[in-house]
Amino acid sequence: MAEFTDREQYIPIRKRDLIDLLCKDSRLDPSSADRFRQFAQLISAIWHFEYHQKHEQLKDAYAPFDPDAVTIPLTQLTPDQRAAKIDQFFEQFIALMERSNFKRLSRREIDAAIEGGASDWGVNMSVDWDIFERLEIFQRGEAQILRTKGHWLFFWRTIEKKVDSYRRLVMLVKLRKSKRLPAYIDTDDIFVKMFKDIPKMDLEMILPGTSLQMPLLQKLKLGGSFIGTIGYGIYSLGTKLVAAIFVLIGVATTFAIDAIEFAVLMPLFILFGYGYKQYHAYQVTRQQYAKKLAENLYYQSLDNNSGVIAHSIDEAEEQECRETLLAYFYLWKYAPAAGWTAEQLDDYIEMDLEAKVKLKLDFEIGDAIAKLESLQLVTSEGGHYQAVAIDRALQLLDQRWDNYFPYHRA
């Protein structure tokens, strides 16, 4: 069984497309294809029902901490109960991410991703890690995404560049009270966010409580102008004071005193005027970067809070279906009479998908076999697995579906 460190376990093919692909296989006649479609329909129904239960459990666990909730809680949790519920929700959500084939990022991996500033399409942010009571970040699908930007000199031209990015990014966060957070943020809540196509260097953009960091060139531009203005003001004020002293030594007429006051106050007015101008320019620059940050997150945000849970449940359910369909199909139609080992089945699925649709993946064979065994769709002898016949498989799945609600009328 080949193990790949550079391949995803996630299967990026829609369930319906996968069923159509398998039904077009040369080893299936029209009758077998029809029965396999019935098989796929039952598999989909079973996993949909079971993940509906998981969804209900997650909704119940998240309800006390949902910042978007509009329902009224009938009971109030004690501090100890809230702490236990938070642990329970984090544990369930992490398990869901694993089933959706997301990778949990460590703090070291997060630090390595964001070091070195921002990409050409992001905004550099300063992160205060102390505001996070709990923080979990998950990613799926590392890829180089093609981005375009304007040429630095020939502004009418564009430059294309490949940027190391996360195709999907999910953040689960519980905050502490902090001056960096708006007063209306309830730190008793748990926030869940999902994003797409986030450059690795811009990972800090999605974190709450961050502050904008202006690029060095912009800092030098504003700082140099401000220092130059102060220098000019000091120089002008100094020369006027020296001239005023000489005037006072010579003759102290009312006209001379007025001239001195004007000579002294005018550079001060100029200095304060330039200071306000630089302050205004700084605020405008900050607003431009804040606008850029807001635009980036607007187009790269996929879902929030309970919506992320529903999205992830759907992804996990689809993944369960894909793995079950692939494992059963290849055992049913391609394995010899003696069956295949898990390693042989894993290698054949990966090889055939690469040949048919140019898809390179690391098939999660252990989980797929476990699902087939739980559904009683395989038998094993001496480490070799055989698929039960399709007609028998349909009967077993139908019985499982019928027995989900074992209630009978008298």
C-alpha positions in Angstrom: 0.0 0.0 0.0 1.6 3.2 -1.2 1.6 6.1 1.3 1.9 9.6 -0.1 3.0 12.7 1.9 2.3 15.1 -1.0 -1.3 13.9 -1.8 -4.7 14.7 -0.2 -7.0 12.1 1.1 -10.0 14.2 0.1 -11.7 13.0 -3.1 -12.6 16.2 -5.1 -15.3 14.6 -7.3 -19.0 15.2 -6.8 -20.9 12.1 -5.7 -23.2 12.2 -8.7 -20.3 12.6 -11.1 -18.5 9.7 -9.4 -21.5 7.4 -9.8 -21.8 8.3 -13.5 -18.1 7.6 -13.9 -18.3 4.2 -12.3 -21.5 3.2 -14.2 -19.6 3.9 -17.5 -17.0 1.3 -16.6 -16.5 -1.3 -19.3 -17.1 -4.2 -16.9 -20.7 -3.1 -16.2 -23.5 -4.1 -18.5 -26.7 -1.9 -18.4 -28.4 -4.2 -15.9 -25.4 -4.1 -13.5 -25.2 -0.4 -13.9 -28.8 0.0 -12.9 -28.3 -2.1 -9.8 -25.2 -0.2 -8.9 -27.2 3.1 -9.1 -29.7 1.5 -6.7 -26.8 0.6 -4.4 -25.5 4.1 -4.6 -28.9 5.5 -3.7 -29.2 3.4 -0.6 -25.6 4.2 0.4 -26.4 7.9 0.1 -29.6 7.6 2.1 -27.9 5.7 4.9 -25.0 8.1 5.3 -27.4 11.1 5.0 -29.5 9.8 7.8 -26.5 9.0 10.1 -24.9 12.4 9.4 -28.2 14.1 10.0 -28.0 12.7 13.6 -24.4 14.0 13.9 -25.6 17.4 12.7 -28.3 17.5 15.3 -25.8 16.6 18.0 -23.4 19.4 16.9 -26.2 21.9 16.7 -27.2 21.1 20.3 -23.5 21.3 21.4 -23.1 24.7 19.7 -26.4 26.3 20.7 -25.2 27.9 23.9 -22.3 29.6 22.1 -23.8 30.6 18.8 -23.4 34.4 18.3 -26.1 34.3 15.6 -28.7 32.5 17.6 -32.2 34.0 17.6 -33.8 31.3 19.9 -34.3 31.8 23.6 -32.5 29.3 25.9 -34.9 27.8 28.5 -32.2 26.9 30.9 -29.0 28.8 32.0 -25.7 27.0 32.2 -23.5 27.3 35.3 -19.8 28.3 34.7 -18.8 24.7 35.2 -21.4 23.4 32.7 -20.4 26.0 30.1 -16.7 24.9 30.4 -17.7 21.3 30.0 -20.0 22.2 27.0 -17.1 24.1 25.3 -14.8 21.1 25.6 -17.5 18.9 24.2 -18.1 21.1 21.2 -14.5 21.5 20.4 -14.0 17.8 20.6 -16.9 17.1 18.3 -15.9 19.8 15.8 -12.3 18.5 15.6 -13.6 15.0 14.8 -15.9 16.4 12.1 -12.9 18.2 10.5 -11.0 15.0 10.5 -13.9 13.2 8.7 -14.0 16.0 6.2 -10.3 15.4 5.5 -9.1 18.7 7.0 -5.6 19.0 8.5 -5.3 20.6 12.0 -2.6 23.2 12.0 -0.2 23.5 15.0 0.9 26.8 16.4 4.3 26.1 14.8 2.8 25.6 11.4 0.7 28.8 11.8 3.8 30.8 12.8 5.8 29.4 9.8 3.0 30.3 7.4 2.7 34.0 8.4 6.4 34.9 9.0 7.9 37.3 6.4 5.0 39.7 6.1 2.1 39.7 3.7 1.8 38.6 0.0 1.2 41.2 -2.7 -2.5 40.5 -2.4 -2.8 40.6 1.4 -2.4 43.0 4.3 0.3 42.6 6.9 -1.3 42.3 10.4 0.0 42.3 13.9 -1.4 39.4 15.9 -2.0 39.5 19.7 -2.1 35.8 20.7 -3.2 36.6 24.2 -6.7 37.4 23.1 -7.4 33.7 22.2 -8.7 31.5 24.9 -8.9 28.7 22.4 -7.9 28.7 18.7 -8.1 25.9 16.2 -7.3 26.3 12.5 -7.8 23.6 9.9 -6.8 23.5 6.2 -7.5 21.3 3.2 -6.0 21.5 -0.2 -2.5 23.1 -0.3 -2.1 24.5 -3.8 -0.4 27.2 -5.9 -3.1 29.6 -7.0 -2.6 31.9 -9.9 -3.0 35.6 -9.0 -2.6 38.8 -11.1 -1.5 42.3 -10.1 -0.6 45.5 -11.8 3.0 46.1 -13.0 4.9 48.4 -10.7 6.1 50.6 -13.5 4.0 49.9 -16.6 0.6 50.3 -14.8 -1.4 49.2 -17.8 0.2 45.7 -17.7 -0.6 42.9 -15.4 1.7 40.3 -13.8 0.7 36.7 -13.1 2.2 34.9 -10.1 1.6 31.5 -8.4 1.0 31.9 -4.7 1.2 29.1 -2.1 -2.3 29.0 -0.7 -4.9 27.0 1.3 -7.9 26.1 -0.8 -10.1 25.7 2.3 -9.4 27.2 5.7 -11.6 26.8 8.8 -11.1 28.7 12.1 -12.7 27.8 15.4 -12.0 30.5 18.1 -13.0 31.4 21.7 -11.9 34.9 22.6 -10.9 36.6 25.8 -11.8 40.2 26.6 -9.3 42.6 25.1 -8.9 46.3 24.1 -8.3 45.1 20.6 -11.8 43.7 20.3 -14.9 45.8 19.8 -17.0 46.3 22.9 -20.0 44.5 21.3 -18.2 41.2 20.9 -19.4 38.6 23.4 -16.4 36.6 24.5 -18.7 33.9 25.8 -19.5 32.9 22.3 -17.5 30.6 19.9 -16.9 31.8 16.4 -16.5 29.5 13.4 -15.3 30.8 10.0 -14.7 29.2 6.7 -12.5 30.8 3.9 -11.3 29.8 0.5 -8.0 30.4 -1.4 -6.1 32.1 1.4 -2.4 32.7 0.7 -0.3 31.1 3.4 1.5 34.4 4.1 -1.9 36.1 4.6 -3.1 33.6 7.2 -3.2 36.3 9.9 -5.8 38.3 7.9 -8.5 35.9 9.1 -7.7 36.2 12.8 -9.8 38.5 15.0 -8.2 41.3 17.1 -5.4 42.0 14.7 -4.1 45.5 13.9 -2.9 46.8 10.5 0.8 47.0 9.9 1.8 49.6 7.3 4.4 48.4 4.7 8.0 49.8 5.4 8.0 51.8 2.2 4.8 53.6 3.2 6.2 54.2 6.7 9.4 55.7 5.3 7.3 57.9 3.0 5.1 59.3 5.7 7.9 59.4 8.3 10.4 61.2 6.0 7.9 63.8 5.1 6.9 64.4 8.7 10.6 64.6 9.9 11.3 67.0 7.0 8.4 69.2 8.1 9.6 69.3 11.7 13.1 70.1 10.6 11.9 73.0 8.4 9.8 74.3 11.2 12.6 74.2 13.8 15.0 75.9 11.3 12.6 78.6 10.4 11.6 79.3 14.0 15.3 79.4 15.0 16.2 82.0 12.4 13.2 84.1 13.2 14.1 84.1 16.9 17.7 85.2 16.2 16.5 88.0 14.0 14.0 89.1 16.7 16.8 89.3 19.3 18.8 91.6 17.1 15.7 93.7 16.5 15.1 94.0 20.2 18.7 95.0 20.9 18.5 97.7 18.2 15.0 99.3 18.7 11.9 98.1 20.4 9.1 99.8 18.6 5.5 98.5 18.5 6.0 97.7 14.8 9.1 95.6 15.6 7.3 93.7 18.4 4.5 92.9 16.0 7.0 91.7 13.4 8.6 89.5 16.0 5.3 87.9 17.0 4.5 87.3 13.4 8.0 85.9 12.7 7.7 83.5 15.7 4.1 82.4 15.3 4.1 81.9 11.6 6.5 78.9 11.6 4.4 77.4 14.4 1.3 77.6 12.4 3.1 76.1 9.4 4.4 73.3 11.6 1.0 72.4 13.0 -0.6 72.6 9.5 1.9 70.2 8.1 1.5 68.0 11.1 -2.2 67.7 10.6 -1.6 67.1 6.9 0.7 64.2 7.7 -1.8 62.8 10.3 -4.6 63.0 7.7 -2.4 61.2 5.1 -1.7 58.5 7.6 -5.4 58.0 8.4 -6.2 57.8 4.7 -3.5 55.2 4.1 -4.8 53.1 7.0 -8.3 53.3 5.5 -7.0 52.2 2.2 -5.4 49.1 3.7 -8.5 48.4 5.8 -10.6 48.6 2.7 -8.2 46.2 1.0 -8.5 43.8 3.9 -12.3 44.0 3.9 -12.5 43.3 0.2 -10.2 40.3 0.4 -12.2 38.7 3.2 -15.5 39.5 1.5 -14.6 37.6 -1.6 -12.7 34.8 0.2 -15.3 34.1 3.0 -17.5 31.1 2.5 -19.5 30.7 5.7 -19.9 31.6 9.3 -20.8 29.9 12.6 -23.7 27.4 12.3 -23.4 27.6 8.5 -19.8 26.2 8.7 -21.1 23.3 10.7 -23.8 22.5 8.1 -21.3 22.9 5.3 -18.8 20.6 7.0 -21.4 18.0 7.8 -22.4 17.9 4.1 -18.7 17.6 3.1 -18.1 14.7 5.5 -21.3 12.9 4.4 -20.2 13.2 0.7 -16.8 11.9 1.5 -18.2 8.9 3.3 -20.3 8.1 0.2 -17.4 8.5 -2.2 -15.1 6.2 -0.1 -17.8 3.5 0.3 -18.8 3.5 -3.4 -15.2 3.3 -4.6 -14.1 0.5 -2.2 -17.2 -1.6 -2.9 -17.1 -1.1 -6.7 -13.5 -2.1 -7.2 -13.8 -5.2 -4.9 -17.0 -6.1 -6.8 -15.8 -5.8 -10.3 -12.0 -5.9 -10.3 -10.9 -8.1 -7.4 -10.1 -11.8 -8.2 -12.2 -14.6 -6.7 -9.8 -14.9 -3.8 -10.3 -11.2 -3.1 -7.8 -8.4 -2.4 -5.8 -7.3 0.6 -6.5 -3.8 1.8 -3.1 -2.7 0.3 -4.0 -4.2 -3.2 -7.4 -2.5 -3.2 -5.9 0.8 -2.1 -3.3 0.7 -4.9 -5.8 -0.2 -7.6 -8.2 2.6 -6.7 -5.5 5.2 -6.7 -4.0 3.8 -10.0 -7.4 3.7 -11.8 -8.5 7.2 -10.7 -5.2 8.6 -11.9 -5.6 6.8 -15.2 -9.3 7.8 -15.8 -9.5 11.3 -14.5 -5.8 12.3 -13.8 -6.6 12.5 -10.1 -3.7 11.8 -7.7 -4.9 11.1 -4.2 -4.1 9.1 -1.1 -7.1 6.9 -0.7 -8.1 6.3 2.9 -8.4 2.6 2.6 -8.6 1.7 6.4 -11.6 3.9 6.8 -13.2 2.7 3.6 -12.9 -1.0 4.6 -14.2 -0.2 8.1 -17.4 1.3 6.5 -17.9 -1.7 4.3 -17.6 -4.1 7.2 -20.0 -2.0 9.3 -22.5 -2.3 6.5 -21.8 -6.0 6.1 -20.9 -5.5 2.4 -17.6 -7.5 2.5 -16.4 -10.8 3.8 -12.7 -11.5 4.7 -10.5 -14.5 4.9 -6.8 -14.5 5.6 -6.6 -10.8 5.2 -8.3 -10.9 1.7 -11.6 -9.0 1.2 -14.4 -10.0 -1.2 -17.5 -7.9 -1.9 -20.8 -9.6 -1.4 -22.9 -9.9 -4.6 -24.8 -6.8 -5.6 -28.2 -8.3 -5.1 -27.3 -9.4 -1.6 -25.8 -6.0 -0.9 -29.1 -4.3 -1.9 -31.0 -6.6 0.5 -28.6 -5.8 3.4 -28.8 -2.1 2.8 -32.6 -2.2 2.5 -32.8 -4.1 5.8 -30.6 -1.6 7.5 -32.7 1.3 6.3 -35.9 -0.4 7.4 -34.6 -1.0 10.9 -33.6 2.6 11.6 -37.0 3.1 13.2 -38.0 -0.3 14.7 -41.6 0.7 15.5 -44.5 -1.5 14.4 -48.2 -1.0 14.7 -50.1 -3.5 16.9 
